[in-house]
Amino acid sequence: MVGTPVNGRDEVLARLRAARGAAPAAPAEVPRAYRPAGAAADVDLLVRRLTDYRATVHRCDEDAAAQPADAVARVVDAVLGGRRVVVPPGLPAGWLPGTVDAVTDDGLTAGQVAAVDGVVTAAAVAVAETGTVVLDGAPDQGRRIITLLPDVHVCVLRTDQVVAGVPDAVARLDPRRPLTWISGPSATSDIELDRVEGVHGPRNLHVVLLPPAPRG
């Protein structure tokens, strides 16, 4: 008796079904015990992480809460005084001392951005556990390009913007915005594991840590 002809496709599928064995009675259970948001933020941990990544942290004391702009301007003066910097259009004017030559990014070309010495921005949130500062393209943070090409990035952050972990940061951020996650200055290594800084962003990251914004 001649059997039913089998084409190549049917033979391959039959072998795959045989290799897989019987179908499971129910889908496998997927673990969902993710660590939720809501843990207390540890600002000291953030400072340690940033320092480990070779960032420089300028931690302003509680007295800076009354005049935060003055505190930021002093740091910017110390880091970038006498140099040319690019700033996003919504950066508070009081953050810039008279010693810097500030250029507002109103659609500057890549060459124009690369020609400046540094950039000053705010931040959206920071993750203590990973030592990460996140920018979301808001008016006081600007386009991503201005934080990639200059050699020095001064980033201003309030302690009430610091969260414990990544889940807490994600809960605060809008995923539709252009998010830039920064963990220390730009660094990479070649095949011999020699560290090279400044290839993919600024070689020098300065984080100005201010007290929480006043209430009321």
N, C-alpha and C positions, 0 to 999 in steps of 0.2 A: 504494500500500500504506500502510495507516494504521499509524503507529508506536505503541509502547507508551506509554500515558499516564504522565507524570511529575508527581508532586505537588510542592508547594513545598519540603517538607523534603528530599526527595531531590535537588532541583536545588541547594539551598544547600550540602548536603554534598558534592555532586559538584564544585561550584566551589571549595570549600575544599580538597578533595583535589588538584585541578588546580593551585591556587595554591601548595600546599606542595611540589609536585614529588615526585620519587621518594624513597622512604624511604631513609635512610642505611643503609649495609651494617652498621654497628655503632654502638652508643651513643658519643657524644662522650666523650673522656677528661676526667675531672674532676681538676684539679690537687689534689694532697694534700700538697704540700710545706709544711705548716704549721710554724711555729716551735714546737718542743716545749718543755715545761717543763724546768727543770734548770739554767738559767743562774745565775750567782752574783749575789746581791743587792747593790745599791749603796745603802747607807743615806744617803750624802751626796747622791745624786741624789734620793732621796725628800724630803730636807730642802729641796733647791732647788725641787723641784716644788711642795711645800706652800707654801713662801714665795712663789713666783710666783702662787699662787692666793689670796694674802693671808691665809693661815692663819699663826698664831703657833706656832713650834716651840720647846719647852723641852727642850733636849737635856741630860740628866743625865749626869754623868761616871761613870767606872767605880766610883768609891767608892760610888755609889748602889746597886750590886748587893747590898751587905751589908744595907742598910736601904732598900729601894725604897719602902716605905710612907711613910717620912719624907720622901723626895724628892717624892713625889706630893703629900703633904699641904702641903708648902711652896708648891708651884705653885698648888694649889687655893686656899690662903689668899691668895696674891698676886692671883689672878684674881677670886675670888668671896668673899673674906673679908667677913663682915658681911652677907651676902645669903642668900636662901632658894634652895635647890637641890633638885631631884628626883634620886633615884638608883635604879638597878635593885635588886631584892631581893638579888642575889648579889654586890654590890660589896664588896670588902674594906673592913672598917670602918676600918682604919688609914689609908686614903687620905683620910679626911675630917678636917680640923682642927676644933678646937672653935669656930672663928670662924664656921662656916657653920651655918645652920639647915637640916638635911637632912630631906627628906620621902621615904620609901620608896614607890615605885610599887607599890601593892597593888591596882591596878584603879582608879586615879584617873580622874576624868572629864577630858575635853578642857579644860574650863574651869579645873579645878584645876591641870593641867599648864601651861597657858598663863600662869597667875598667878605662877609661880616665876620666878626670875631666871636660872637656869642648870641644867645637867645635867652629871653626871660619869659616864662609862662607861669600860669597857675596850674592846678591839677583838678581832677574830678574825684579821685579816691586813692587810697593807698592800702596795701595789704601787708599787715605786720608779719604774718607767718612766712611770707615769701620775699619780703623786702621789695615789693613791687609798687611803683607809682603808675597810675593809669590816667591818661589824657583822653578826652572824648571829643575834641574838636570844637568845644564851646568858644565863644568870642574871646575869653581871656586865656585860651590855650592855642587856638589857631590851627592852621593846616599842619599836617604831619611833616611836610618837607622842612619846615623851619626848625624842627627839633632834631632833624637828621644830619643836616649839612654843617652847621656851625660847630666849632671845636669845643665850645663851652655851653652847657645848658644850666641855667639857674631856674629851678622849679620851686614854686611857693606852695606850701601845703599847710592846712590847719590841722590841729590834733583831732578835731571832731570829724575830720574826713578820713581818719585812720580806722580800718575795720580789722577784725581778727583774721579771717581767711578768705579764700577765693569765693566760696558761696556767698559771703556777706557782700563782697564787691560786686558780684554778678547781680545780686538783688537790687543794688543801687544804680546800676548802669543801664542805659538804653541800648540794646543790641543793634539798633538801626543806625547808631552813630559810629563814626570812624574811630575805633578804639586803638590806642597805642599803649602797650604794656611795657614799662621800663624797669628793669632790675639792674641798677648800676650803670656805669658808663659802658659804651659799646666795647665789646671784647670778643676775640676769637682766637683760635690757635691753629698753627699749621701742622703738617704731618709729624713734625718733631716735637709737638706740644709746646712750642714757644708762644707765649701770650702776646697778641698784637691788639692794641687798642685803637679805636677810632675808625675802623673799617666800615662799620654799618651804622654809625651815629657818632655823637660827640665823645671825645676822649675824656672829658671832664664833666661830671655831674655834681652839681651843688644843690642840695635840698634845704630850703629855708622852712623850718618848722615853727609855725606860729601857734599861739594859744587859740582856743575856740573863739568863734565870732561872738561878740557881745549879744546878749538877748535883749529883746525889747526895742 
